[in-house]
């Protein structure tokens, strides 16, 4: 939300937000919802595809839910 507001001050033609992963259960502000969503996922901790946990899992080619987190 803050980033979008900061960009709008610069008066661009438009500002759109895209998210590969979206956790609707974690959304605290309705106006912060992304305009484009790749996948909606539950409120779980995921690793892989560039996401990591303390440096582990970043290089995985798929997304995995971390159990017992």
C-alpha positions in Angstrom: 0.0 0.0 0.0 2.7 2.4 1.0 4.8 1.7 -2.1 1.8 2.3 -4.4 1.0 5.6 -2.6 4.6 6.7 -3.0 4.6 5.9 -6.7 1.2 7.7 -7.3 2.7 10.9 -6.0 5.0 10.9 -9.0 1.9 11.1 -11.2 2.4 8.1 -13.6 -0.2 7.2 -16.2 -1.1 4.2 -14.0 0.2 2.0 -11.2 -0.6 -1.7 -11.1 0.6 -4.3 -8.6 1.4 -7.9 -9.6 2.1 -10.8 -7.2 3.2 -14.3 -8.0 1.7 -15.6 -4.7 -1.2 -14.0 -2.8 -2.4 -15.0 0.6 -5.9 -13.5 0.9 -6.1 -14.6 4.6 -3.2 -12.3 5.4 -4.6 -9.2 3.7 -5.1 -6.4 6.2 -6.1 -3.6 3.9 -8.6 -4.1 1.0 -6.9 -1.3 -1.0 -3.6 -3.3 -0.9 -4.9 -6.2 -3.0 -2.8 -6.8 -6.1 -4.2 -6.1 -9.5 -2.7 -9.3 -11.0 -2.3 -12.6 -9.1 -0.4 -15.6 -10.3 -1.6 -18.0 -7.6 -3.7 -17.7 -4.4 -2.3 -19.8 -1.6 -3.3 -20.5 2.0 -1.5 -18.8 4.9 1.5 -21.1 4.8 5.2 -20.6 4.8 6.6 -21.5 1.3 10.1 -22.0 0.0 11.6 -22.5 -3.5 11.6 -20.6 -6.7 13.6 -17.8 -5.1 11.9 -17.9 -1.7 14.0 -19.2 1.2 14.0 -19.9 4.9 17.3 -18.7 6.5 19.1 -19.4 3.2 17.6 -22.8 2.6 15.3 -23.7 -0.3 15.9 -20.7 -2.5 17.3 -22.7 -5.5 14.4 -25.3 -5.6 12.6 -25.4 -8.9 9.2 -25.7 -7.3 7.3 -24.2 -4.4 7.0 -26.2 -1.1 5.1 -25.6 2.1 7.4 -25.8 5.1 5.8 -28.1 7.7 6.0 -27.5 11.4 6.8 -23.8 11.1 
